[in-house]
Amino acid sequence: MDVAAHRSTTSRAPRAWLACLLLIAAGAWTGVGAQTADSGLLVLHADGALFFNNNEYTGSHVSGYTLPGFVLRPMVEWRLAPRFRLQGGASWLHYWGNDGFPKRRHSEVMPAAGDTTYSYHIAPWLQARADVTPWLSVVLGSLVNPDGHRLPMPLYEQERLYAVDPEAGVQLLVNHRYVQVDAWVDWIDFIWVESRRQESFNAGLTLLPTLPFGGGRWEASVPVYAIVHHDGGERLADSSATHKSRYNLAAGLSLGCSIDSLRLKAEALALRYSRTGPTPQPLVYDEWGCLRSAPGEPKEGWGAFASLKAAYRNASADISYWTSERFVPLLGNYHFSNTSMTIDDLTFDRIGVIALRAQYIWHFGPCAMAVRGAYYHYMPTTGDRKDYWKCSFPAEDMFSFGIFMWFRPTVTLIK
């Protein structure tokens, strides 16, 4: 973000903060109800989440970090027509003990060290949704994303649901008995003509053709997923900047079963990573076998993912296995990358990761609380790093745990 943009953002922050407080005060004065958005023409929401997630990650793959904070999204929903609604408000993200946010891009979970400008980070929330048919909706503005676009773990890190700014752009939603679609564009960096930086956006697709059978107890699907990250723009001040696109693609099979309160799902996926741009130069070793050239970002790579999920009432768990070569997850879980998140110039050869996750949720009317835990086991592997001989890495074990609370009081202002 340039200086002018930074000044405009910081000058708006107190106003947005005041708007948040006024909306909350209006909700407290009216009284908290249990009505849904469908019950009124004008409805006040106060979506919120408090989180404390501790990632005990060590070693050369992923750095450990803790996320303590909250997200508060007070908003007013106005049903202008039976199939058209407008939501307006603000999204306030805050980390306890934090004294600033990065100058650019609030799309990453962890800000860059030392690159901070202001303490309160409040983003506008404005969403227009048109339900064209009972199963087809078009969204402009703040996107609908309560579950990570139903993307698998290698393609979407669930921390993004509460630890970064809400996505905004355009979205197409299909919710049909035989097919579900979530196609979206999240615009990250908007630029002017002669900008010193490139425009940037993410795009994604979740396509779930579904076939229920066995009286609706069984469900088979052929999921297709895609993530695209693009850096581009025209008439940039920096004429040396090149357009770059990177892709994560996945397809596979899934089978689900419901037995009373027990739900089971097995899924197997094949994944591919690719990018545009020049092919990286071959690695250069000296006469003793020491690497003298820095490993660059791979041109293409692959991954394979298999998972088994189980849910019973308020409890859920899943176990998965991942293996890949030269794979870079654009928005996915850091544990599934062949590029080290800890050491800049370290890339791994084939990796294998076993992940086990579990969650239990308590419901309290419009509120909920959950405890979560995750365990990751890395298989022994090898890797390359500049000025080192071939590196060997033993098996490693990492874990994370957290507690989360959500609330969504709803007040009908006008019926």
TAMO-V673011 format. One record per residue. N is the residue number from 1. RES is the residue in one small letter. PHI is phi in whole degrees, 0 to 359 (* if undefined). BURIAL is # if it has 9 or more other C-alpha atoms within 8 Angstrom, else .. D_CENTER is the distance of its C-alpha to the mean C-alpha in whole Angstrom. Layout:
N,RES,PHI,BURIAL,D_CENTER ; N,RES,PHI,BURIAL,D_CENTER
This chain:
1,m,*,.,22 ; 2,d,282,.,26 ; 3,v,298,.,28 ; 4,a,297,.,29 ; 5,a,295,.,25 ; 6,h,297,#,25 ; 7,r,297,.,28 ; 8,s,295,.,27 ; 9,t,292,.,24 ; 10,t,291,#,25 ; 11,s,290,.,28 ; 12,r,278,.,26 ; 13,a,302,#,24 ; 14,p,298,.,27 ; 15,r,295,.,28 ; 16,a,296,#,24 ; 17,w,297,#,25 ; 18,l,296,.,28 ; 19,a,298,#,27 ; 20,c,302,#,24 ; 21,l,295,.,27 ; 22,l,295,.,30 ; 23,l,294,#,27 ; 24,i,295,#,27 ; 25,a,297,.,31 ; 26,a,297,.,31 ; 27,g,295,#,30 ; 28,a,293,.,32 ; 29,w,290,.,35 ; 30,t,286,.,34 ; 31,g,105,.,33 ; 32,v,277,#,30 ; 33,g,243,.,31 ; 34,a,248,.,29 ; 35,q,290,.,29 ; 36,t,264,.,27 ; 37,a,296,#,26 ; 38,d,288,.,28 ; 39,s,270,.,31 ; 40,g,209,#,31 ; 41,l,280,#,31 ; 42,l,228,#,30 ; 43,v,230,#,28 ; 44,l,255,#,26 ; 45,h,247,#,23 ; 46,a,221,#,22 ; 47,d,295,#,18 ; 48,g,205,#,17 ; 49,a,213,#,16 ; 50,l,247,#,17 ; 51,f,220,#,16 ; 52,f,217,#,17 ; 53,n,237,#,15 ; 54,n,250,#,18 ; 55,n,258,#,17 ; 56,e,272,#,20 ; 57,y,253,#,19 ; 58,t,223,#,22 ; 59,g,93,.,24 ; 60,s,265,#,23 ; 61,h,270,#,20 ; 62,v,223,#,17 ; 63,s,278,#,18 ; 64,g,279,.,18 ; 65,y,197,.,17 ; 66,t,237,.,17 ; 67,l,244,#,15 ; 68,p,251,#,17 ; 69,g,177,#,17 ; 70,f,208,#,16 ; 71,v,235,#,15 ; 72,l,232,#,18 ; 73,r,230,#,18 ; 74,p,286,#,21 ; 75,m,205,#,22 ; 76,v,249,#,25 ; 77,e,250,#,24 ; 78,w,241,#,27 ; 79,r,273,#,28 ; 80,l,285,.,30 ; 81,a,205,.,31 ; 82,p,305,.,31 ; 83,r,239,.,28 ; 84,f,220,#,27 ; 85,r,227,#,25 ; 86,l,230,#,24 ; 87,q,245,#,22 ; 88,g,223,#,22 ; 89,g,175,#,21 ; 90,a,212,#,19 ; 91,s,237,#,16 ; 92,w,252,#,17 ; 93,l,251,#,15 ; 94,h,217,#,17 ; 95,y,255,#,18 ; 96,w,298,.,21 ; 97,g,78,.,23 ; 98,n,261,.,21 ; 99,d,247,.,24 ; 100,g,173,#,21 ; 101,f,231,#,18 ; 102,p,294,#,18 ; 103,k,295,#,20 ; 104,r,236,.,18 ; 105,r,47,#,14 ; 106,h,269,#,12 ; 107,s,262,.,9 ; 108,e,256,.,9 ; 109,v,294,#,9 ; 110,m,251,.,12 ; 111,p,294,#,15 ; 112,a,291,.,18 ; 113,a,296,.,21 ; 114,g,79,.,24 ; 115,d,255,#,22 ; 116,t,234,#,22 ; 117,t,226,.,24 ; 118,y,211,#,23 ; 119,s,276,.,23 ; 120,y,264,#,22 ; 121,h,243,#,18 ; 122,i,235,#,19 ; 123,a,248,#,17 ; 124,p,290,.,19 ; 125,w,235,#,17 ; 126,l,214,#,19 ; 127,q,225,#,19 ; 128,a,248,#,21 ; 129,r,230,#,21 ; 130,a,245,#,24 ; 131,d,270,#,25 ; 132,v,297,#,27 ; 133,t,225,.,28 ; 134,p,300,.,27 ; 135,w,238,#,25 ; 136,l,234,#,23 ; 137,s,229,#,21 ; 138,v,240,#,20 ; 139,v,237,#,18 ; 140,l,237,#,19 ; 141,g,96,#,17 ; 142,s,296,#,14 ; 143,l,276,#,12 ; 144,v,276,.,12 ; 145,n,204,.,9 ; 146,p,278,.,10 ; 147,d,223,.,9 ; 148,g,72,#,6 ; 149,h,57,.,8 ; 150,r,58,.,10 ; 151,l,277,#,9 ; 152,p,288,.,11 ; 153,m,304,#,10 ; 154,p,294,#,11 ; 155,l,253,#,8 ; 156,y,212,#,5 ; 157,e,280,#,5 ; 158,q,295,#,5 ; 159,e,298,.,6 ; 160,r,294,#,4 ; 161,l,289,#,6 ; 162,y,227,#,9 ; 163,a,253,#,9 ; 164,v,224,#,8 ; 165,d,296,#,10 ; 166,p,295,.,9 ; 167,e,288,.,9 ; 168,a,212,#,13 ; 169,g,165,#,15 ; 170,v,223,#,16 ; 171,q,210,#,15 ; 172,l,240,#,18 ; 173,l,239,#,18 ; 174,v,235,#,20 ; 175,n,232,#,21 ; 176,h,246,.,24 ; 177,r,300,.,26 ; 178,y,254,.,26 ; 179,v,202,#,23 ; 180,q,237,#,19 ; 181,v,227,#,17 ; 182,d,225,#,14 ; 183,a,246,#,14 ; 184,w,211,#,13 ; 185,v,230,#,13 ; 186,d,251,#,11 ; 187,w,275,#,14 ; 188,i,269,#,13 ; 189,d,237,#,17 ; 190,f,268,.,20 ; 191,i,230,#,23 ; 192,w,262,.,27 ; 193,v,298,.,29 ; 194,e,64,.,30 ; 195,s,291,#,27 ; 196,r,275,.,27 ; 197,r,229,.,23 ; 198,q,269,#,22 ; 199,e,289,#,20 ; 200,s,210,#,16 ; 201,f,208,#,14 ; 202,n,249,#,11 ; 203,a,225,#,12 ; 204,g,212,#,11 ; 205,l,216,#,13 ; 206,t,238,#,14 ; 207,l,237,#,17 ; 208,l,234,#,19 ; 209,p,291,#,23 ; 210,t,235,#,24 ; 211,l,235,.,27 ; 212,p,280,#,29 ; 213,f,205,#,32 ; 214,g,65,.,34 ; 215,g,71,.,34 ; 216,g,87,.,31 ; 217,r,283,#,30 ; 218,w,252,#,29 ; 219,e,210,#,26 ; 220,a,247,#,26 ; 221,s,215,#,23 ; 222,v,242,#,22 ; 223,p,289,#,18 ; 224,v,229,#,17 ; 225,y,230,#,14 ; 226,a,208,#,13 ; 227,i,228,#,11 ; 228,v,232,#,13 ; 229,h,242,#,13 ; 230,h,232,#,16 ; 231,d,243,#,18 ; 232,g,203,#,22 ; 233,g,112,#,24 ; 234,e,245,.,28 ; 235,r,54,.,31 ; 236,l,277,#,29 ; 237,a,295,.,31 ; 238,d,267,#,30 ; 239,s,289,.,32 ; 240,s,277,.,31 ; 241,a,291,.,27 ; 242,t,249,.,26 ; 243,h,289,.,23 ; 244,k,226,#,21 ; 245,s,228,#,18 ; 246,r,231,#,16 ; 247,y,228,#,15 ; 248,n,241,#,14 ; 249,l,236,#,16 ; 250,a,208,#,16 ; 251,a,205,#,19 ; 252,g,180,#,21 ; 253,l,226,#,23 ; 254,s,218,#,22 ; 255,l,221,#,24 ; 256,g,237,#,24 ; 257,c,214,#,27 ; 258,s,238,#,28 ; 259,i,233,.,31 ; 260,d,55,.,31 ; 261,s,270,.,28 ; 262,l,264,#,27 ; 263,r,236,#,24 ; 264,l,236,#,24 ; 265,k,210,#,22 ; 266,a,243,#,22 ; 267,e,217,#,20 ; 268,a,228,#,21 ; 269,l,228,#,19 ; 270,a,252,#,20 ; 271,l,236,#,18 ; 272,r,222,#,19 ; 273,y,243,#,18 ; 274,s,207,#,20 ; 275,r,211,#,20 ; 276,t,274,.,23 ; 277,g,111,.,25 ; 278,p,293,.,28 ; 279,t,289,.,28 ; 280,p,298,.,28 ; 281,q,291,.,32 ; 282,p,300,.,33 ; 283,l,293,#,33 ; 284,v,248,.,36 ; 285,y,248,#,38 ; 286,d,276,.,41 ; 287,e,292,.,44 ; 288,w,263,.,43 ; 289,g,89,.,40 ; 290,c,270,#,38 ; 291,l,287,#,35 ; 292,r,250,#,36 ; 293,s,250,#,33 ; 294,a,285,#,29 ; 295,p,297,#,27 ; 296,g,268,.,25 ; 297,e,295,.,22 ; 298,p,295,#,23 ; 299,k,282,#,23 ; 300,e,202,#,22 ; 301,g,199,#,21 ; 302,w,217,#,21 ; 303,g,208,#,19 ; 304,a,225,#,20 ; 305,f,223,#,18 ; 306,a,229,#,20 ; 307,s,217,#,19 ; 308,l,228,#,21 ; 309,k,243,#,20 ; 310,a,220,#,22 ; 311,a,221,#,22 ; 312,y,223,#,25 ; 313,r,54,.,25 ; 314,n,268,.,23 ; 315,a,250,#,23 ; 316,s,212,#,20 ; 317,a,205,#,20 ; 318,d,210,#,19 ; 319,i,232,#,20 ; 320,s,215,#,19 ; 321,y,231,#,20 ; 322,w,231,#,19 ; 323,t,218,#,21 ; 324,s,198,#,21 ; 325,e,224,#,22 ; 326,r,55,#,21 ; 327,f,260,#,18 ; 328,v,236,#,15 ; 329,p,284,#,11 ; 330,l,287,#,10 ; 331,l,235,.,6 ; 332,g,271,#,7 ; 333,n,299,#,9 ; 334,y,297,#,11 ; 335,h,290,.,14 ; 336,f,254,#,14 ; 337,s,253,#,15 ; 338,n,274,#,19 ; 339,t,251,#,19 ; 340,s,294,#,19 ; 341,m,271,#,17 ; 342,t,255,#,20 ; 343,i,245,.,23 ; 344,d,302,.,22 ; 345,d,256,#,25 ; 346,l,252,#,24 ; 347,t,236,#,23 ; 348,f,260,#,24 ; 349,d,284,#,26 ; 350,r,295,#,25 ; 351,i,244,#,23 ; 352,g,224,#,23 ; 353,v,226,#,20 ; 354,i,256,#,21 ; 355,a,239,#,18 ; 356,l,230,#,19 ; 357,r,230,#,17 ; 358,a,213,#,19 ; 359,q,208,#,18 ; 360,y,226,#,21 ; 361,i,240,#,21 ; 362,w,252,.,24 ; 363,h,251,.,24 ; 364,f,227,.,26 ; 365,g,62,.,27 ; 366,p,280,#,24 ; 367,c,238,#,22 ; 368,a,205,#,21 ; 369,m,225,#,21 ; 370,a,221,#,19 ; 371,v,244,#,19 ; 372,r,228,#,17 ; 373,g,215,#,18 ; 374,a,215,#,17 ; 375,y,227,#,20 ; 376,y,234,#,19 ; 377,h,243,#,22 ; 378,y,266,#,23 ; 379,m,287,#,26 ; 380,p,302,#,28 ; 381,t,209,#,27 ; 382,t,232,#,29 ; 383,g,198,#,27 ; 384,d,236,#,29 ; 385,r,211,#,29 ; 386,k,300,#,31 ; 387,d,68,.,35 ; 388,y,230,#,34 ; 389,w,287,#,36 ; 390,k,307,#,34 ; 391,c,269,#,31 ; 392,s,243,.,31 ; 393,f,232,.,29 ; 394,p,285,.,30 ; 395,a,298,#,28 ; 396,e,226,#,25 ; 397,d,233,.,24 ; 398,m,224,#,21 ; 399,f,209,#,20 ; 400,s,214,#,17 ; 401,f,208,#,18 ; 402,g,198,#,17 ; 403,i,232,#,18 ; 404,f,225,#,17 ; 405,m,226,#,19 ; 406,w,236,#,18 ; 407,f,213,#,20 ; 408,r,212,#,21 ; 409,p,295,#,24 ; 410,t,231,#,26 ; 411,v,234,#,29 ; 412,t,276,#,31 ; 413,l,271,#,33 ; 414,i,224,.,34 ; 415,k,268,.,35
